[in-house]
Amino acid sequence: MCARETDWYKEMSFYQIWPRSFKDGNGDGIGDLYGIFEKLDYIKDLGVDGIWFSPLYVSPNADYGYDIADYRKISPEYGDLDIFKKVLDSAHDRGLRVIMDLVVNHTSDEHEWFRESSKNRESKYYDYYIWRKGRSGGRLPNNWDSLFEGLAWTYNKDLDEYYLHIFAVKQPDLNHDNPLVREEVKDIMRFWLDMGIDGFREDVITFISKVPGLPNSKSPIPVGRGLRYYSNGPRIHEFLGEYKKDVLDHYDCMVIGEAPIMKPDIALAYIDESGAKGLDLMFHFQHMEADCLYIDYVPRPFSLRKLKRAFTRWQEEINGRGWNTLYLENHDHPRIISRYGSEKFRTESGKMLAASFLFQQGTPFIYQGQEIGMTNIYLETIDEYKDVMTKNEYAKKKRWSEEKKMNLIRRATRESSRTPMQWNAEKNAGFTTGEPWFTVNPNYPEVNVEKEEADEKSLLNFYRKALKVRKERPVILWGSYKEHFPGSRTFYTYEREYQGARLLVICSFSEKAKKFKTPKGFDLDKGELVLSNYDDNPADNNSFISRPYETRVYLFGS
C-alpha cells in the first residue's frame, strides 16, 4: 500500500466492460469473469492501458448491478472472488490497470443494511437511509421525482414511513450525513484497494449530499424534479475530501466521478489540481446532449454545433487546471454510430467519431463493441426490453400511440449498448453457447470482432492505430487545444500544439460531399497524414472535397 506518486492516468486509455454482455465463459447465457479472462489478450491488443468494470457485485439486478446487495462479494452469475483475483492479476501481468464501479449513493433494498433499517427505528441501520413520515392528507414527504421509477418515495408499512430513492424503487438512497455510513464506504474502498485494484469510477457521486430538510421543488418540470436539492449538495466536498484523506491518499489509485447535469466551472471544484481535489477525473454528459434535451428520452435533431460547443468548452475551461475524461459511449447511452454517425456509413462514420474524441486532451474511455462499430438494436415490443429505465419511460407516455412510444424507445434506450458483444458470425455472435440473456443484434454476421480483425481497413484496426498514435505523440497527450470554424454545420476541426509540433484533426459529420478549406497557418502538403478513413487523400491548394464522414489527422513539425 502506497500513495500515488504520479498522475499515471493522464497517459492512459481505458476499456469499459459491462460484464453481463461481454463474454459468457460457462454457457449459461450471461457474460462472466471466465469469459473476460479469455479475452484479456484482445483487450491488451486493442492498445488500451486499463479496464473499467461495471458492477460485478451481488445484486438482484433491478438495475443490472447498480443495485448492490453485497459490496464484498462477486455475483455468482459472474463468478467469485477467486476468478476475480485471477482476472485482476492476469490484467496486471499484461500491464493493464483495473478500476471498479463504486455505487454508494444507494444500495439494493435487499442489502442487509436496508433490511435491518426497515425493521425498526431503534436499529443502528435505520439512519443508514433517508426515512420520512408522510405529510398531512396522505401526501408524500416532498414532491421529488425519481429518475427511474415514479416518484422518489416508497412507503414501508412496518415503519409507517417512506424511504427516499432517487433512482428505482429497489435502490434506496444512503444517508451520507451519518458518519457510520461514511465509515462503511471507507471500509468497502479499502477492501478492494487492498486486493489490488487501481481505483474507482464512482456512480452518481455528486448526488450523495442532500439539502437539509429535503424541501419541495418549485420546478414546473417533472423530469428530475428535486435535482437541485441533491446534485452538488452542501456537504459533497466535505464527504469526498474525507474519503480521499482517510483512504484514497494512502493508495496508488485514481478516482473518476460520474456527474449528471455538470458544467466545467462546477466540475473544477472537484478536479482542480491547484486545490484539495476530491476526484481525479469526471464523467459529464454535456457532449451527449447534441441530439437530446438533458436526457436521451427528450430527443432533438442532432446539432453538430451543440456537440462542438460542449467539446470545446470542456477542453478550454479545464485546460491547465484539471484533466478531461473523453468518451462517446458507455452502458447508459445508445450506440454512437446510430446517434451521431450513420448506420449506412458505419465504418466511415465510426472512424470519424473515433478521431473526433481520441485526439482531444484527456483520458479516453472506449466501451465494449464501440471499437467494432456495434449499432442500436430495434426490437418490436416493449416486452422484449428488460431495463427498468426503458420500461419506466415507456409507461410515462400514456397518451402516446404505441408506434410513437416504440419509436422513442428504439431511438433512446440505453439497452442498445447492452446487447451481447459480437465476437464472430457463429450462433449468438460467439457470445455464448447457451441461450443469451438478452437479444443479440441481428447484424452480428456483418459486425463482429473476427471479421474486423481480418480486415486491415476495419474500424477495429483504426482504433488500434489511433491508440498507438496517441501514445507515440506527446502533442496528443499534452498539447493545447484550439477549435477552427466553430460555426460550421459540417466540419469539426481542431488543432493541438506542443513544443513545436501541431496536430490538425478534420472530421466531417455529413454523408454529402463538402468542400473543406484548411485553416490559415497550415499547409497540408507539408504535413504527415497519420490517420484517415479513405485510401487516397488528395488536396488541391490546401483544400479538398470531403467524402461521407471523412476524417483526416495531420501532424506538423517534430
Order of alpha helices (4+ residues) and beta strands (2+ residues): beta-alpha-alpha-beta-beta-beta-alpha-beta-alpha-beta-beta-beta-alpha-beta-alpha-beta-alpha-beta-alpha-beta-alpha-alpha-beta-alpha-alpha-alpha-alpha-alpha-beta-beta-beta-beta-beta-beta-beta
